[in-house]
Amino acid sequence: MAVETGRPAKVAASGEHPARGRRRGPGAPRPGRLRRALHTHWYAWTMITPVVLVIGVIIGFPLLRGLYLSLTDADEGNIGRTIGARTLEPTYEFIGLDNYAEVLTGDVFWGRLGWTAVWTVACVSVTFLIGLTLANMLNRTLRGRALYRIALILPWGIPAFVSVFAWRLLFAGDGLFNAVLTGGGVAGIDWLEHPTWAKVAVIAVNVWLGVPFMLVATLGALQSVPGELYEAAEMDGAGPWQRFTHITMPSIRAVSSTVILLSTIWTFNMFPVIFLLTGGGPYGSSEILVTEAFNLAFVRSPREFGLSATWGVLILLLLVVFAVFYRRLLRKQGEVW
């Protein structure tokens, strides 16, 4: 008994704990959080440092450069350039937020933003619905399922510009679509020359390009749902729609919310489809924000690099705001990412 009662007293007097070792005195400095993280996870930090440096050079520097140009009056007449053996120094000046005021007070930005929002919502919603429907069909046992999967994923393996050029031939005045319409006794449509039909065409092409991604992502999520849940629900008398709404959708919510976010960002900045299919026409009716920024910098004369950079910064801010609100919405629903 003397040994048993004496050991705790010794431990209490020395300030030690048999499992924790020596305690830090009240005056001893505590290491910083960053220092502890570096000391504990030094291997992980070593592995990601090269990636962070590369991303900083490839993305960080152009981003900061674009932000700076958005605060200047840079155009093709005052930028630095080399003509033969002669080098001209840049003469553009810092003008603060004048470019932002010019863009935000004009009608062009808000018109392009409205169509960009419609284009994004239409493409993402239709793509998700078609991808989810096809994934449910391919998640069942049927003959030739592997062949169907390859056929539906094939558009994903074709370069986007090749697909767009093929669709452009189909939408041409003498293309396949008008041939089918005229063969059925219906007048042909100026798909790429009419403002409304041009918008329908670009949405259709982008949906065709985006369905394979949605299909693969949602199919993988569906295959991870335990079959016992469906069997138990069926035994309880739940119908197909009830099983879909109460088991399928809640089970794939984490994956579907992520792919919807990614698809929204990609579609919002989907430059190739608009530029290669309609060129923003007719009369600028199919221009979205990113194509307008490109035209300001590389197509129209004089080329306005400062204004183009301003459009780019505003596009980035819009996507950041959307991502923040989307994340908060998911957190309220119990999804954390």
Residue pairs with C-beta under 8 A, 6 or more apart in sequence:
11 17
11 18
15 22
15 23
16 22
16 23
17 23
24 30
31 39
37 45
38 45
63 316
66 309
66 312
66 313
67 309
67 313
69 305
69 306
69 309
70 99
70 100
70 306
70 309
70 310
70 312
70 313
71 94
71 95
71 96
71 97
71 99
71 306
72 92
72 93
72 94
72 95
72 306
73 92
73 93
73 95
73 98
73 99
73 306
74 90
74 92
74 305
74 306
74 309
75 92
75 302
75 303
75 304
75 305
75 306
76 301
76 302
76 303
76 305
77 302
78 90
78 91
78 92
79 90
79 92
79 305
80 87
80 88
80 89
80 90
81 87
81 88
82 88
92 306
95 306
99 306
99 307
99 309
99 310
100 310
100 314
102 307
102 310
103 109
103 307
103 310
103 311
103 314
104 314
108 292
109 289
109 311
109 314
112 287
112 288
112 289
112 292
113 289
113 318
115 199
115 285
115 286
115 287
115 288
116 268
116 288
116 289
119 199
119 202
119 203
119 206
119 267
119 288
120 264
120 267
120 268
122 203
123 203
123 206
123 207
123 210
123 263
123 267
123 270
124 210
124 260
124 263
124 264
124 267
126 203
126 207
127 206
127 207
127 210
127 211
127 214
127 263
128 214
128 256
128 259
128 260
128 263
130 207
130 211
130 214
131 210
131 211
131 212
131 213
131 214
131 215
131 217
131 218
132 214
132 218
132 256
134 152
134 211
134 215
135 214
135 215
135 218
135 219
135 222
136 222
136 244
136 248
138 145
138 148
138 149
138 152
138 215
138 219
139 219
139 222
139 223
142 148
149 219
152 211
152 212
152 215
153 212
153 215
153 216
154 212
155 163
155 208
155 209
155 211
155 212
156 209
156 212
156 213
156 216
160 209
160 272
160 273
161 272
161 276
163 205
163 208
163 209
164 205
164 272
164 273
164 276
164 277
165 276
167 201
167 204
167 205
167 208
167 277
168 192
168 276
168 277
169 175
169 176
170 176
170 177
171 177
171 191
171 192
171 201
171 277
172 178
172 191
172 192
173 188
173 190
173 193
175 191
177 189
177 191
178 188
178 189
178 191
181 187
181 188
181 189
182 188
189 197
190 197
191 197
191 198
191 200
191 201
192 198
192 201
192 277
192 278
192 281
192 282
193 281
193 282
194 282
195 282
195 283
195 285
195 286
198 278
198 281
198 282
198 285
198 286
199 285
199 286
201 277
201 278
202 273
202 274
202 277
202 278
202 286
205 273
205 277
206 267
206 270
206 273
209 273
210 263
210 266
210 267
213 259
213 263
214 259
214 263
217 255
217 256
217 258
217 259
218 252
218 255
218 256
218 259
220 255
221 251
221 252
221 254
221 255
221 256
222 248
222 252
224 251
225 247
225 248
225 251
225 252
229 247
229 251
230 243
230 247
233 242
233 243
233 246
233 247
234 243
238 246
249 256
253 333
253 335
254 335
254 337
257 330
257 335
257 337
258 337
261 323
261 326
264 322
265 319
265 323
268 288
268 289
268 290
268 315
268 318
268 319
269 290
269 315
269 319
270 288
270 290
271 290
271 291
271 294
274 280
274 286
274 287
274 288
274 291
275 291
275 294
278 286
280 286
280 287
280 291
280 292
280 295
287 295
289 311
289 314
289 315
289 318
290 315
292 311
293 308
293 311
293 312
293 315
294 308
296 303
296 304
296 307
296 308
296 311
297 303
297 304
297 305
297 308
297 309
327 337
330 336
330 337
